[in-house]
Amino acid sequence: MVMHGLEGGVYYLDPLLAFAHRSDLIFLKSVSGLIPRREVPDVLLENGDFTPDRIRRYILHRTNNKIDVQVAPDSLKPDTILVVSTMVVQAEWQTLFYQQRTYQHPFQSLKEHGYLEAKVDMMTDVRIVPWKQDHQLGVTVAALPLKDKDLLFIIVLPLGSHGFADVEQAILKENDVLDTIFGGLEPTLVRLGIPRFRINTTFYMREGLQSLGMVQAFDPNLADFSKLSNATLMNDKLYLSDIVHAAAIEVNEEGVSPSSAASPIQLGHPFGMVPPDYSFIADHPFLFFIRHTVVGKTLLSGKYLGP
């Protein structure tokens, strides 16, 4: 499986796949170039055509069963192309969590109709990490270095267990709020508690892109992607049926989407013996970011609302 990215850092898998229903069209993968249709695995083919189920199975195969994309049947018409972008993030912690210090802990999950207490596998430790508390914004921030020392996994935790909506709205409303949040982190001895979690997200982007002005590519009368065809004669133009973006991230004791992690075992006190200066227990919804400290850019952002 070809993966691209920073050594020991964030990896992007299959940034672009394009599927077409017609038998004369190529199979496009931008990272590795153009792949002739005849070289596409048989799992994708049925009577010479791509089908939604075979595309789904192929993406599952390519992403080690991390991404499951549901393709609408009408996305594969004879004169259309479906573009699928998939991303799997992988990075190890600079300092791993001990699996023996992972234990069951209550978590205030945010559901459609309010908060509900659930249980999570809470990874715990006492260590020095970049940390700060901002009462004006109502957040506590902790940054966990990844194996690539220029990358930080930053968690923005509301001070109140039910304060997630206010924090999220503040970040969306003001462009410079994140700069304020990421600034001023100081090395601090902290009692850490971070849940294991896994998130899979799929966005169907056609309507959003059209609202931003990308109209022609989806219009059968205006778009022309016919050069993607192997046929010598083209009687019609090709257009995009949809652009699908799917991402997967898993956080556990080894890092972000690592290869494996054992079942949680509790041995002794989960937080160790060193008395910390502060506690950072992520037992309610939070925002997370993977940030490159040298270039000052956020590579990935998301939110965990609970199991």
N, C-alpha and C positions, 0 to 999 in steps of 0.2 A: 504494500500500500504506500503510495507516494504521499509524503507530507512535507509541507514547506513552512519555514518560519525561522525563528531565532534558536540557536543552540541552547537546549535546556529551557526554552521559553514557550512562547505562544505559537501554536501551530494551526494552520488553516488547511482543511482537507477539501479537495474538489471545489474550489471557489465557483466554478461555473460548469454546469452540465446543460446541454440542450438536446431535447428529444423531439423527433418529428414522426408523424404517422406514416408519411409516404415512404414507399420502398426505395425511391431514388434519392433520398436525402441522407446526408452524412450524419454521423454522431459526433457532436462537438464537445471537447473538454479543453477549456482555455489553457490550463496550466501545462498540460502535456501535448497540446497541439490538436490537430484534427485526426480523428480516428475513423477509418472507413467503416461503414455499416457492417461489412462482412466480418469485421474483427470484434464486433459487440458480442458479449457472452450470450449463449443460447437462452439464458434465463430471461432475457428481455424480449425474446422474439416469439411471436405466435402468428402463424400464417403470414410471415413476412412483415408484421407490423409491431410497433411498440404498443403496449397496453398499460393502463394505469397500474394494474397489479404487478406487472413485471418491472416497471419503473420503481415502484415502492420496494420490491424485493431487492432490486439491484442497489438502491441507495442504502438499505439496511445492511447489505453485504459490504459495501464500500466503507461504511462508518462503524463497522463492528457492532451492529444492532443498536447504535446510539440514536439514530435519527430515523423516524418513521413518517414519511411524507404521504399524505393522502392526495392523490391526483384525481381531479374531477374528470369524468369521461369526456365532457365537451371541451376539455383543454387539448385534445388530440384529434382535431379535425384534419381532413386531407390537405388543407392549405395553411396550416398553422404550425408554429414552433413553440414548444413549452420550455422555458428556461428555469432551471433549478439551481440555486446557490446553497451549498451546505457548508457548515463550519463546525468543527469540533476543536475545542480548546484543550490544550494539554500542557501542564507545567508542574514540576515538583516543588514542594516547599523547600526553602533553604534549610529549615529545621523541621524535621518530621514530627508529627504527633505520635505519642505512644498509644497503640491500640488498647493497651491495658487500662488507659485512662479515659476511654470512651464509655459513656454510660447513658442510661435513659434519663431524660430531663423534660419537664413541662415546657411547652412552647405555645404562645398565644397566636394561633393561626388566624389570618385575616381571610374570611370567606365573603361571599357575595352579600350576605345579610348581617355581617358583623364578625366579631371575634369569637373564636372557639378554642378552648384549651385542647392541645394534642400532645403527643410524646415524640421526641426526636432523639437520635443518637448524638449526644453532645460530646465533641472532642474537647479535651481540657488540657491545660498546661499552665505553668507559671514561667514567663519569660520576658525579656526586655524587647519591646517593639515600639516603633513610632506610634505615638498616641496623643490624643488631646480631647478635651471636653469643651464644647462651645455652647454656653447657655443661651446666647442670643439666637442662634439657629436651632437650638434644642436638640443637639446631637452629640454623641460620643463617637470618635473616629479611631480605628486601629488599623494599622497596615502590616501585613505579613509579607516579608520578603520571599520571593520565589528564587529558584535555583539560579536563574539568570539574575545577577545582583542589581540589574537596572530595572527590574520589574517588581511591582508591588501589587498584592491583592488587598485592596482597601475596602473595609466594611464601614458603612455609615449607619449607625444605630441610633434611632430616636431615643431621647432621654425618657420619654413616657412610653409605656407599653402599648398605648393606643394612639401614638402620635405619628404614625407612618404617613398618613395622607397629607398632613401639614408639611412635613419635610419634603415629600415628593413634589408637592405643588410649588414650594419655595424654589426648588432646584429647577423646575420646568419654567417658572416665571422669570427668573433672573439669570442671564447668561454667565455672570461672574460669580455666582454662588459656589460653584464647584471649585473655583480657584481659591476661594476663601476656606472651603472645607479641607482642601488638600494642603493648604499652607499651615505652617506653624506646628507641625507634628514634632514631638520631642521624644527621644528614647526614654521609655518608662517601664518600670517593673510592673507587669500587669497579670492579674489572674484571668486567663482566657477561657472562654467557653463558646465554641463555634459548632453549629450543627452540621452533620453530614447532610448533603442535599444533592439532588439531581434535577436539572431543569431541561426540558425540551420545548422549543418554541418554533412555531411555523407561521410565517407571514405571507399572505397572498397579496402581492403588491400592485396589481394592475390599477385598481381604483385610486390608490394613493398616488401613484406615479402620474396617472392621468390628471389628477387634481393639481399636480405641480407643474403641468404643462407638457408632459411626455405623452402626447396624443397620437402622433403619426404612426409610431411603431405598432400600435394595437389596432390600427384602422386597415381593414382589408382593401380599401380603395386607395390608400396613401402609402402604406408600407411596401417595401420591396426587399425581401431577404432571399430572393431567388438564387443569388450566387452561392448560397449554401447547398444548392442541389447539384448532384452529379449528372443530371440529365442534360443533354445537349440542346433540347428544345423545351422551353417553358411557356406554357400558355396562360399561366396565372402567376400572380405575385404572392409571396409568402409574408405572413404577418405574425406577430407574437400573440399567443392566446393568453399568456399570463407569465409573470415572473414570481417564482416562489423562493423565499429565503428561509432556511431552516438552520437552527443552531442548537448545539447540545453542550452542556457543561455539567460536570460532576465534581463535587468537592468532598474529599475524605482525608484520612490520616496521611496519605502520601503526597497529596497535592490536588491539582485541578485535573480531573479526568485521567488519573493514573491507571496503570495496568490492572491493579488488583488491590483489595484490602480485606483483611480478615474480619470475622464477626467480632462485635464489641465484647470485651471481657473487663469486668471491674475487679481490680486488685488493690486493696488499701484505699487511702484517701485519693479521690480523683484529681485533686489539684496539687499534689506534692506537698513538700514540707516547708518551702520558702515562703515567708509572709510577704505578700505583694503590697505595693503602694495603692493600687487601684484594681477594680474588677471591671471586666468587659465580658459580660455574659449575654450573648446574642440569643435571647429567649423570646423574642418577638420580631415582627417583620423588619427587614433592613434592606438597604441598597448595597450593591457591591460593584467594584470597578477593578479592572486590571490596567495599571497605568505604567507607562515607560517614563522613568524619572529623568533620564537624560534629555529626551526631546520634549518632555512635558505634555505628552499626549495620552489620552485614554484609548486603549485598544479594544476594550470590551466593557459594557456596563449591563447591569441587570438588577433584579429585585427578587428576594426570597420572601414569600408570604406565609410559608409553612407547609406542612405535609397535607 
